[in-house]
Amino acid sequence: MENTEANADATNLESASVSRSQYIRDMGEVIGGDRPYVHPNWLEEQHQRCLQQAEQLFNQTKTATDPEIRKKDLSELREGLEDAYENFKQQNEIKTHATRTPAALLSVLVVAYLLAKVLDVIGFTTVAFLLNVVTFFFLVLALTWLLVPYTEGHRNISNSINELADFIWDYMLCVVYTRAA
């Protein structure tokens, strides 16, 4: 009887491992390293789809295990897949900085530059000069953000620029874009 139980437990573990591998492979196709940023709602939908497929794969494996043990193993599989999903969400969030930061910095740079030129033509040279300083500042920020990954020990600079860009994006650009739409 012990051989049968050990065999059933091994089958359960292998089934959980195969299901987890399938989930990771499917989610990797959705949000893997070479894939672009995706909207969090769509990522959640894909997670639910992949989770359901992994659970179906787990449940398709027939074992002689006690149903309570099988439920416990399925619960552990779900917990493991939820942990993997959290990692995928973090990976996706990191990708937002690859697009959001340069977009925010360059948007401010272009708007400040254009406003400076218009104000200079109109005759508001002092304000135009200040906007040129802002343009230069954001150009330096953009170049710094671009070059920091190639230096060692300056991650805090990149993080600070990302936080500034997130602030600009959330409280300035999104407001403008939503009103324009």
N, C-alpha and C positions, 0 to 999 in steps of 0.2 A: 504494500500500500504506500510506503514511503517513496518508492521509486515513481509511482504514478503521480504523487503530489509534487515531487521535485521536478518531474517532466512537465507537469502542468504549469508550475511556477516559472520554469525556464521558458516555456512557450509564451506565457503572459509577458515576461520581461522582453523577450524578442519582439513580440507584437507591439509593445509600447515603444521599443526602440525604432522599429520600422515606421511606426506611425509618426513618431517625432521627426525622424529623418525626412519623411514625406512632407510634413508641415514645413520644416526648415527649407527644403528644396522649393516648395511652392511659393512660400513667402519670399525666398531669395529671388525668384523670378519677378515678383512684384516690386520689391524694394531693395534688391541686392546692391552691392557696391557700385556697379556701373549704371544703375538705374537712376533717373532723376527724382527729385522731390515729388511726392504725391500728396494730395489733400488728405488731412487726417480722417475725414469721414469715409473716404474711399478706402483708405488703409484699414479702417475698422471693418468695413464690409468684406474686404479681402481676407482679413484675419478670421472673421466668422465663417466664411466659405472654406478656408483652409482648415480651420479647427473642426468643422463638421466633417470634412473629408478624412481627417486624421482619426477622428472618433469612429467613423464608419469602418475604416481600415482596421482599427483595433478590434471593433466588435465582430468583424468578419472572421476573425481567427477563432476557431472552435477549440476549447480546452475542457478538461475535466475538473477545472478549478471550482471551488465553492463560489456561488454567485456574490457573496459578500466580499470575498477577496478580489473578485473581478471588479466590483464597484470601487473598491479601494484603489486598485491599480489604475482604473479609469480616472478617478479623482486625482491621483498623483500625476497622471499624464496631462490632464487639464491644467494643473498647477504649473507643470514644467513648460507647457505651451504658452501659458499666460506670461511666464517669465521671459520666454523667448520673444513674445510679442512686445513686451516692454523694451527689449533690446532693439527690436526693429523700429519701434516708435522713436527711440533716441537716435538711431541711425538716420531716420528720416528728418528729425528735427535739426540735426547737424547739417543736413543738406540745404536747409533753408538759408543758412548763413552764406552758403556758396552763391546764392542768387540774390537774397534780400539785401545783404550788406552792400555789394557794389551798386545795386539798383538804387538804394537809398542815398548813398554817398554821391553817385553821379547825378541823380535827380536834383539834389540840393546844389551841386556844383553848376549844373547847366542853368537852373533857374536863377541863381545868384549872378552868374555871368551875363545872362540875357537882360536881367533887370539893371545890372550895372551899366551895360551899354546903352540901354534906353534912357536911363536917368542921366547918363553923361551927355547924351545928345540933347536932352531937354534943358540941361543946365544945373542939375543937382549933383555937382561934382563931389561934394563931401560924402553924400550918401552913396554915390557910385563908387568912391574910393573904399568905403567900408564894405560894400558888397564885393569889391575886388579882393579885399583881404579875406572875406569869407570864402570866395572862390578858391583862392590860393590855399587856405587852410584845408578845405575839403579835398583839394587835389593832393596835398601832402598826406592827408588821412587815407585816401584811396591807394596811393602808391605804397604807403607804409603797410596797409592791410594786405596788399598784393605781395609784398616782399617778406613780411614777417615769417611765413611758413618755411622760408629757406634759411632762417637763422635759428640758432639754438638758444633756449632760455628766455625768449621774449613772448611767450604765450599770453601773458597778462595784457600786453599791448593789444594783441589781436582780439582778446576777449573784451577789452574795454571798447575797442572800435565796433565790435559786434553789438555790444549793449547800446552804444550811441545810435547805431544804425537801426536797431530794433525800436528804440524810442522814437526816432524820426519816422520810421515806417508805421508804427502803431498809432502815434498821436498826431502826425501831420499828413503823411502821404495817403494812408488809408482813409482818413477823413475827406481829403480832397477827391480821391478816386471814387468813394461811395457817393459823394454829392454830385460828381460829374456823371455818374452812371444813373 
